[in-house]
Amino acid sequence: MQVKVGQTIPLACQDWANTKAAYRFLSNGKVNEAAILAGHFQATGDRVAATTGPVLVLHDTTEFTYSRESHEAVGILKTSFGGWRKDGRPRLHTICGILMHSTLAVTVEGLPLGLTAVKFWTRHKFKGTNALKRTVNPTRVPIEEKESVRWLENLKRTTELLDDAERCVHIGDRESDIFELFCTAEENRTRFLVRICVDRLAGDGRGTISAAMKNSKVKAIHRVEVRDAKGTVSETSVAVRYQRLQVHPPIGKQKKYPSLPLTVIYAQERSKPRGRDKIDWKLITNLPVRSRQEAVEKLRWYAMRWKIETFHKILKSGCKAEDSRLRTAQRIVNLIAILCILAWRVYWLTMMNRVAPSGSPLAALTSLETRILDRLFKEKPGNHRAKPTLSFYLTKIARLGGYLARTKDPPPGNIVMWRGMSRLTDIELGFLLGADLVGN
């Protein structure tokens, strides 16, 4: 399957016998995502154990959409409005697909160590959140009956896998602002850093988090680099506040869950920017925040959250996970599980080039791959290196994918890396076949 990353199964397998074997593997009832990813999860645990310092555990949910005549075999994501009929009724289209909640461990430098948990699910029926609120108070529904239980499940699985809960900082966007998640983290003696969505009761219970933070003093002015929709980078300043508060659960769940002492960090841009949204972050955490340096550190950690979105982009754009023509949800999920490993590998190589450029090439490549790269890109006379580094060879892979490697070019990104890895695999296969033919 690695021969052509992002291509169809027949192209990756090259002949009918291998293609049929791949289809049988993906449709085998004894094969599931847990079995496929078990080895990767264990390797992630080993990589985490080999590091020191905090480990940022990033959580996010993504959707895989598919075009199918019948949605029963795949599942429903949502209904899409397609205009109005002549009789005035709305024209609605059912969108088929699968949801995936993934959890990715990264270092504070941004190196992806691997997935720690993945949950897939499909829907037989879909009803919008606003429609549900008309008939039921969502805060009174047990978390076990909601799709949001996935946040709790992946946190528990990660804690069991890594076996070092106090080093882990679970990071999520506003969708993860769930009081049950806070309590689960406390029970498992692990840390969390979540962007606030719900303005919860705080302090003595008569005021809210927003009211408390509005009256708190600015404790730091932090300069940050931001990028607008056109990719233009600029610098701006944010006012940073932080305060320890007693945060209360929803009124309907106060008998089940205790209030928790948590720290709220509020970062707000001082002026209104052009061409992008204003920075206005409220974060909540059970991490200790005792100084302005620790508050800014937590902001930097939360900014790492976009890395899991990059992982999902590689999975969809590079591995073409949504181009699959497999007919059932089980087969698609098994395929996505395999592609998750390939997507992580591409992402890891890209970030290794930035985080550990002077490392050994054999940390990521085989000796045969380095020999092939040396033959493809020969050094100029008089420019011999005493000991080529990992970055030296990863840049050559990126050049196979279209990277120009000019002096002022930024480090190669994921797109040129996955193109380069695909080409290198093809070249390596041709090299092995040629060596076999010459040998005979």
C-alpha positions as CSV (number, residue, x, y, z in Angstrom):
1,M,0.0,0.0,0.0
2,Q,3.0,2.3,0.4
3,V,3.9,2.2,-3.3
4,K,1.5,4.9,-4.3
5,V,0.4,7.0,-1.3
6,G,-3.0,8.5,-2.0
7,Q,-3.7,6.4,-5.1
8,T,-6.4,3.7,-5.6
9,I,-6.1,0.2,-4.2
10,P,-5.6,-1.4,-7.7
11,L,-2.8,1.1,-8.5
12,A,-1.1,0.5,-5.1
13,C,-1.4,-3.3,-5.5
14,Q,-0.4,-3.4,-9.2
15,D,-2.2,-6.7,-10.0
16,W,-5.5,-8.5,-9.5
17,A,-4.1,-11.1,-7.0
18,N,-2.8,-8.4,-4.7
19,T,-5.8,-6.2,-5.2
20,K,-8.2,-9.0,-4.3
21,A,-6.1,-9.9,-1.2
22,A,-6.3,-6.2,-0.1
23,Y,-10.1,-6.2,-0.6
24,R,-10.4,-9.4,1.4
25,F,-8.3,-8.0,4.2
26,L,-10.3,-4.8,4.5
27,S,-13.7,-6.7,4.4
28,N,-12.6,-9.5,6.9
29,G,-14.8,-9.5,9.9
30,K,-11.9,-10.3,12.2
31,V,-10.0,-7.2,11.1
32,N,-10.8,-3.8,12.7
33,E,-9.1,-0.5,13.4
34,A,-8.0,-1.6,16.9
35,A,-6.0,-4.5,15.5
36,I,-4.6,-2.5,12.6
37,L,-3.4,0.3,14.9
38,A,-2.3,-1.7,17.9
39,G,1.3,-1.8,16.8
40,H,1.3,1.9,16.1
41,F,-0.1,2.7,19.5
42,Q,2.5,0.6,21.2
43,A,5.3,2.3,19.2
44,T,3.8,5.7,20.2
45,G,4.0,4.7,23.8
46,D,7.7,3.7,23.3
47,R,8.5,7.0,21.7
48,V,6.8,9.0,24.5
49,A,8.7,7.0,27.1
50,A,12.0,7.9,25.3
51,T,11.3,11.6,25.7
52,T,11.4,13.9,28.7
53,G,9.2,16.8,29.8
54,P,5.5,17.4,29.1
55,V,3.7,15.6,26.3
56,L,0.9,17.5,24.6
57,V,-2.0,15.2,23.7
58,L,-4.1,16.8,21.0
59,H,-7.7,15.9,20.4
60,D,-10.0,16.7,17.5
61,T,-12.9,15.3,15.4
62,T,-13.0,15.2,11.6
63,E,-15.5,14.0,9.0
64,F,-14.9,11.8,5.9
65,T,-17.6,12.4,3.3
66,Y,-18.5,10.0,0.5
67,S,-20.8,10.1,-2.5
68,R,-23.0,7.1,-2.5
69,E,-26.5,6.3,-4.0
70,S,-27.5,4.6,-0.8
71,H,-26.4,5.8,2.7
72,E,-27.3,2.7,4.6
73,A,-23.9,0.9,4.2
74,V,-21.8,3.9,5.1
75,G,-23.8,6.1,7.4
76,I,-25.1,9.6,7.6
77,L,-23.1,12.8,8.4
78,K,-25.7,15.5,7.8
79,T,-28.3,16.8,5.5
80,S,-27.4,19.6,3.1
81,F,-29.8,22.3,1.8
82,G,-30.0,22.3,-2.0
83,G,-32.5,25.1,-2.7
84,W,-36.2,25.2,-2.8
85,R,-38.7,23.1,-4.8
86,K,-41.4,24.6,-6.9
87,D,-44.0,23.8,-4.2
88,G,-41.9,25.8,-1.7
89,R,-40.5,22.8,0.2
90,P,-36.7,22.7,0.9
91,R,-34.6,20.3,-1.2
92,L,-32.4,18.3,1.1
93,H,-29.5,16.0,0.3
94,T,-28.2,13.3,2.6
95,I,-24.4,13.4,2.9
96,C,-22.8,10.0,3.7
97,G,-19.8,9.6,5.8
98,I,-17.8,8.5,8.8
99,L,-16.6,10.5,11.8
100,M,-13.2,10.0,13.4
101,H,-12.0,11.3,16.8
102,S,-8.3,11.1,16.9
103,T,-5.7,11.8,19.6
104,L,-2.2,12.7,18.7
105,A,0.8,13.0,21.1
106,V,3.4,15.7,20.3
107,T,6.4,17.1,22.1
108,V,6.4,20.8,23.2
109,E,8.6,21.4,20.2
110,G,5.9,20.1,17.9
111,L,7.3,16.7,16.9
112,P,4.4,14.2,16.4
113,L,5.1,11.1,18.4
114,G,2.1,9.2,17.1
115,L,-1.6,8.4,17.7
116,T,-2.6,7.3,21.1
117,A,-6.3,6.6,20.5
118,V,-8.8,6.7,17.6
119,K,-12.6,6.3,17.6
120,F,-14.7,5.9,14.5
121,W,-18.5,6.0,14.4
122,T,-21.4,6.4,11.9
123,R,-24.9,7.6,12.3
124,H,-28.1,5.9,11.1
125,K,-30.1,9.1,11.7
126,F,-29.1,12.7,12.1
127,K,-30.9,15.6,13.8
128,G,-29.3,19.0,14.3
129,T,-28.3,20.2,17.7
130,N,-30.7,23.2,17.5
131,A,-33.6,20.9,16.8
132,L,-32.7,18.7,19.7
133,K,-32.6,21.6,22.1
134,R,-36.3,22.2,21.4
135,T,-37.2,18.9,23.0
136,V,-34.5,18.2,25.6
137,N,-32.1,20.0,27.8
138,P,-28.7,18.7,26.6
139,T,-27.1,19.4,30.0
140,R,-29.4,16.8,31.6
141,V,-28.6,14.0,29.2
142,P,-26.0,11.6,30.6
143,I,-22.6,12.0,28.9
144,E,-22.6,8.2,28.1
145,E,-25.6,8.8,25.8
146,K,-23.9,11.6,23.8
147,E,-21.4,11.5,21.0
148,S,-19.2,13.8,23.1
149,V,-18.3,10.8,25.3
150,R,-15.6,10.2,22.7
151,W,-13.5,12.9,24.4
152,L,-13.6,11.0,27.7
153,E,-12.9,7.6,26.1
154,N,-9.8,8.8,24.2
155,L,-8.5,10.5,27.4
156,K,-8.8,7.2,29.3
157,R,-7.2,5.1,26.5
158,T,-4.3,7.5,26.3
159,T,-3.8,7.5,30.0
160,E,-3.7,3.6,30.0
161,L,-1.3,3.5,27.0
162,L,1.2,6.1,28.1
163,D,1.2,5.1,31.8
164,D,2.6,8.5,32.8
165,A,-0.6,10.6,33.3
166,E,1.1,13.5,35.0
167,R,3.3,14.3,32.0
168,C,0.3,14.5,29.6
169,V,-1.6,17.7,28.8
170,H,-4.8,17.0,26.9
171,I,-5.6,19.9,24.6
172,G,-8.9,20.5,22.8
173,D,-10.9,23.2,21.1
174,R,-14.2,24.7,22.3
175,E,-16.0,21.4,21.5
176,S,-14.1,19.8,24.4
177,D,-15.4,22.2,27.0
178,I,-17.2,19.4,28.9
179,F,-17.3,19.4,32.7
180,E,-17.3,15.6,32.7
181,L,-14.0,15.7,30.8
182,F,-12.5,17.9,33.6
183,C,-13.7,15.4,36.2
184,T,-12.3,12.5,34.2
185,A,-8.9,14.1,34.0
186,E,-8.9,14.7,37.7
187,E,-9.8,11.1,38.4
188,N,-7.0,9.9,36.1
189,R,-4.5,12.4,37.6
190,T,-3.8,13.9,34.3
191,R,-3.8,17.5,32.9
192,F,-6.0,19.4,30.4
193,L,-5.9,22.7,28.6
194,V,-9.2,23.5,26.9
195,R,-10.6,26.5,25.1
196,I,-13.8,27.8,26.9
197,C,-17.1,27.6,25.1
198,V,-19.5,27.6,28.1
199,D,-19.6,30.5,30.4
200,R,-19.8,28.4,33.6
201,L,-20.7,29.5,37.1
202,A,-17.6,30.3,39.1
203,G,-16.5,31.6,42.5
204,D,-19.4,31.6,45.0
205,G,-21.8,30.5,42.3
206,R,-23.4,33.8,41.8
207,G,-21.2,35.0,39.0
208,T,-19.7,33.5,35.8
209,I,-16.2,33.0,34.4
210,S,-16.6,35.9,32.1
211,A,-17.6,38.3,34.9
212,A,-14.6,37.2,37.0
213,M,-12.1,37.6,34.2
214,K,-13.5,41.0,33.2
215,N,-12.6,42.3,36.6
216,S,-9.1,40.7,36.7
217,K,-6.0,42.7,36.0
218,V,-3.8,42.4,32.9
219,K,-0.7,40.6,34.1
220,A,1.3,40.4,30.8
221,I,1.6,41.9,27.3
222,H,2.7,39.2,24.9
223,R,3.9,39.7,21.4
224,V,2.9,37.0,18.9
225,E,3.2,36.3,15.2
226,V,-0.1,35.8,13.3
227,R,-0.9,34.8,9.7
228,D,-4.0,36.1,7.9
229,A,-6.1,34.3,5.3
230,K,-3.7,35.3,2.5
231,G,-0.7,33.9,4.4
232,T,0.7,37.3,5.4
233,V,2.7,37.1,8.6
234,S,2.5,40.1,11.0
235,E,3.1,40.8,14.7
236,T,0.6,41.8,17.3
237,S,0.3,42.1,21.0
238,V,-2.2,40.4,23.3
239,A,-3.2,41.3,26.9
240,V,-2.9,38.2,29.2
241,R,-5.0,37.7,32.3
242,Y,-5.1,34.6,34.5
243,Q,-6.9,33.7,37.7
244,R,-7.6,30.7,39.9
245,L,-11.4,30.1,40.2
246,Q,-13.7,27.6,41.7
247,V,-15.7,26.4,38.7
248,H,-19.1,24.7,39.1
249,P,-20.8,22.0,37.1
250,P,-24.1,22.6,35.2
251,I,-27.0,23.1,37.5
252,G,-28.6,19.8,36.4
253,K,-25.4,17.9,37.3
254,Q,-24.3,19.5,40.5
255,K,-25.4,16.5,42.6
256,K,-23.3,14.2,40.5
257,Y,-20.1,16.2,40.0
258,P,-18.1,18.4,42.4
259,S,-16.9,21.9,41.7
260,L,-13.2,22.1,40.7
261,P,-10.5,24.6,41.4
262,L,-9.2,25.6,37.9
263,T,-7.2,28.3,36.3
264,V,-8.6,30.5,33.5
265,I,-6.2,32.2,31.1
266,Y,-7.6,35.0,29.0
267,A,-5.6,36.4,26.0
268,Q,-7.2,39.2,24.1
269,E,-5.7,41.2,21.2
270,R,-5.4,44.8,22.1
271,S,-6.4,46.3,18.7
272,K,-8.8,45.2,15.9
273,P,-6.9,43.6,13.1
274,R,-7.6,43.7,9.3
275,G,-8.2,40.6,7.2
276,R,-8.6,38.1,10.1
277,D,-10.5,37.4,13.3
278,K,-9.4,39.1,16.5
279,I,-7.5,36.9,19.0
280,D,-9.8,36.3,21.9
281,W,-8.9,33.1,23.7
282,K,-10.3,31.9,27.1
283,L,-8.5,28.8,28.2
284,I,-9.3,26.6,31.2
285,T,-6.8,24.2,32.8
286,N,-5.9,22.3,35.9
287,L,-2.2,23.1,35.3
288,P,-0.5,25.4,37.8
289,V,-0.2,28.9,36.5
290,R,1.8,31.0,39.0
291,S,3.6,33.5,36.8
292,R,3.3,35.4,33.5
293,Q,5.9,33.0,32.0
294,E,3.7,30.0,32.8
295,A,0.6,31.7,31.4
296,V,2.4,32.5,28.1
297,E,3.8,28.9,28.0
298,K,0.2,27.5,28.2
299,L,-0.8,29.8,25.3
300,R,2.0,28.4,23.3
301,W,1.0,24.9,24.1
302,Y,-2.6,25.5,23.1
303,A,-1.3,27.0,19.8
304,M,0.1,23.5,19.0
305,R,-3.5,22.3,18.7
306,W,-3.6,23.1,15.0
307,K,-1.1,20.3,14.4
308,I,-3.8,17.6,14.7
309,E,-5.7,19.5,12.0
310,T,-2.6,19.3,9.8
311,F,-2.5,15.6,10.4
312,H,-6.2,15.3,9.2
313,K,-5.2,17.4,6.2
314,I,-2.5,15.0,5.3
315,L,-4.9,12.1,5.7
316,K,-7.4,13.7,3.4
317,S,-5.3,15.6,0.9
318,G,-2.2,13.5,0.8
319,C,-3.6,10.0,1.4
320,K,-6.9,10.7,-0.4
321,A,-8.9,9.0,2.3
322,E,-12.2,10.5,1.0
323,D,-11.6,9.2,-2.6
324,S,-12.2,5.6,-1.6
325,R,-14.9,3.7,-3.5
326,L,-15.2,0.9,-0.8
327,R,-18.9,0.2,-0.2
328,T,-19.3,-0.3,3.5
329,A,-18.3,1.6,6.6
330,Q,-16.3,-1.3,8.0
331,R,-14.0,-1.5,4.9
332,I,-13.6,2.3,4.8
333,V,-12.7,2.4,8.5
334,N,-10.1,-0.3,8.1
335,L,-8.6,1.6,5.1
336,I,-8.5,4.9,7.1
337,A,-6.7,3.1,10.0
338,I,-3.9,2.0,7.6
339,L,-3.7,5.5,6.1
340,C,-3.4,7.0,9.6
341,I,-0.1,5.3,10.0
342,L,1.1,6.6,6.6
343,A,-0.1,10.1,7.3
344,W,1.7,10.1,10.7
345,R,4.9,8.9,9.0
346,V,4.8,11.8,6.5
347,Y,4.1,14.3,9.2
348,W,6.8,12.9,11.4
349,L,9.4,13.2,8.6
350,T,8.4,16.7,7.9
351,M,8.7,17.8,11.6
352,M,11.9,15.8,12.2
353,N,13.5,18.0,9.5
354,R,12.7,21.0,11.7
355,V,13.0,19.7,15.2
356,A,16.0,17.4,14.9
357,P,17.8,18.3,11.6
358,S,21.2,17.3,12.8
359,G,20.2,13.8,13.8
360,S,21.3,10.5,12.2
361,P,19.8,9.7,8.8
362,L,19.2,6.1,10.0
363,A,16.7,7.4,12.6
364,A,14.2,7.8,9.7
365,L,15.6,6.1,6.6
366,T,17.2,2.8,5.6
367,S,20.8,2.7,4.4
368,L,19.5,1.7,0.9
369,E,17.3,4.8,0.8
370,T,20.3,7.1,1.7
371,R,22.4,5.4,-1.0
372,I,19.7,5.9,-3.6
373,L,19.3,9.6,-2.6
374,D,23.1,10.0,-2.9
375,R,23.0,8.7,-6.4
376,L,20.1,10.9,-7.4
377,F,21.5,14.1,-6.0
378,K,25.3,14.1,-6.2
379,E,27.3,16.6,-4.3
380,K,29.1,19.3,-6.2
381,P,32.9,18.8,-6.4
382,G,34.7,20.1,-3.3
383,N,31.5,20.2,-1.3
384,H,31.8,16.9,0.5
385,R,30.3,16.6,4.0
386,A,32.1,14.8,6.7
387,K,28.9,13.3,8.1
388,P,25.6,14.0,6.3
389,T,22.7,14.8,8.6
390,L,19.1,13.7,8.7
391,S,18.0,17.1,7.3
392,F,20.5,16.6,4.4
393,Y,18.6,13.5,3.2
394,L,15.0,14.7,4.1
395,T,15.7,17.8,1.9
396,K,16.6,15.5,-0.9
397,I,13.3,13.6,-0.5
398,A,11.5,16.9,-0.6
399,R,13.3,17.8,-3.8
400,L,11.9,14.6,-5.4
401,G,8.5,16.1,-4.5
402,G,9.1,19.5,-6.1
403,Y,10.9,21.4,-3.4
404,L,13.4,23.8,-4.9
405,A,15.8,24.1,-1.8
406,R,16.8,27.6,-2.5
407,T,18.7,29.5,0.2
408,K,15.8,31.6,1.5
409,D,13.1,28.9,1.0
410,P,11.3,27.8,4.2
411,P,11.7,24.2,5.4
412,P,9.9,21.7,3.2
413,G,6.2,21.0,4.0
414,N,4.0,18.0,4.1
415,I,2.9,18.2,0.4
416,V,6.4,17.9,-1.1
417,M,7.3,15.3,1.5
418,W,4.5,13.0,0.6
419,R,5.2,13.4,-3.1
420,G,8.9,12.8,-2.5
421,M,8.3,9.7,-0.4
422,S,6.0,8.3,-3.1
423,R,8.6,8.8,-5.8
424,L,11.4,7.4,-3.6
425,T,9.4,4.2,-3.0
426,D,8.9,3.8,-6.7
427,I,12.6,4.4,-7.4
428,E,13.6,2.0,-4.7
429,L,11.4,-0.7,-6.2
430,G,12.9,-0.1,-9.6
431,F,16.4,-0.3,-8.1
432,L,15.6,-3.7,-6.4
433,L,14.1,-5.1,-9.6
434,G,17.1,-3.9,-11.7
435,A,19.6,-5.4,-9.2
436,D,17.7,-8.7,-9.4
437,L,17.7,-8.7,-13.2
438,V,21.4,-7.9,-13.4
439,G,22.2,-10.5,-10.8
440,N,20.5,-13.2,-12.9
